[in-house]
C-alpha cells in the first residue's frame, strides 16, 4: 500500500530556496527515514516541489502501527503547527 502525505505549509514557512526550509526538510527526512525501522514499512520517499510530498510504501496492516509510532508523533508535534493543510490518501 502507498501512503501519501501532501503538505501545504502556512505562509512564510516553506520556501525551498531558503536555508531554514532546507534545514526543516532535512529534519523531516530524518524523522520519516526512521519509520523504515517499523516492520512492514518498505520505502519512504520525500519529494520537494512547490510543497513537500511524503510517499511511504507499507503493508496495509502496518498503518495503525505507523500512526502510533513515536516518529509519527514527533512529526505531528514539531511540524503540525506550521501546516496550513495536508492531503493524505492511501492506495494499492
N, C-alpha and C positions, 0 to 999 in steps of 0.2 A: 504494500500500500504506500502511496505517496501522501505525505502530509505537507501542505504548502502554507506558508505564512507570508503575506504581502503586507508590508508595514508602511504607513504614511506617518511620518513624524510631524509634530507641531511645527509651526512656522519658526524659522531661525534655529532649528535644532539640527537638521540634516542638510549639509552641502558637501557632496562627495569630494570637492576640491579643498575643503577646509581641514586643517590639521586636527582639530578637535573631533571632527566627524570621522577621520581616518582612525584615530585612537579608539573612538567608540565602536567602530566596525571591527577593529582588531579584538576588542574585548568581547563583542557579541560572537565573533567566530570562535574564540576560545571557549566561551560558555557552551555553544552548540556542539563544538567538536568533542567536548567531554560526554555528550549524550551518546556517542558511539560506544561508550563503555557499557551501556544498558544492553543486555542480551536481547537480540531481536531488532535493534536499530542497526541498519546496514550501511547507510550512507547519509552524509549531511553535506549539502552544498549551499553556499550563500552567494547569491548573485547581487551585484550592485549596479543599479541603473539610476533612474531618477529617484528611486526609493529602493531599499533593500528587499530582497525576496529570499526566504529561507525554505529550502526543499529538503525534506527528510524522507528516506525510504525505510520502512519498518514493517514488521509483521503486524497485522491489524490488532491482535490481542495485546500488543505492547503499548498502544496509545495511552491507555489508562496508567501504565507504569511510568511512561514519559511525563504525563500530566502531573503526577505526584512527585516526580523526581526533584531533588534539590537544585539541579541545574535549571529546570523549567521555572522553579520558584524564584531562583536568583534572577533569571531573565525578566520575569514579571516585576520583581521588586526594584531592580535597578533601572529598567527602561520603560516600564508601564506608564509612568507619569509623563514621559516625553512623546507618547504615541497619540496622535490625533485619531486615527482609525487604523484598523487592520482587518484583513480578509483572510480567513482560514478555510481551507477546504481539503478534503481527503478524496482520493480516487484510487482505483486499482487498474 
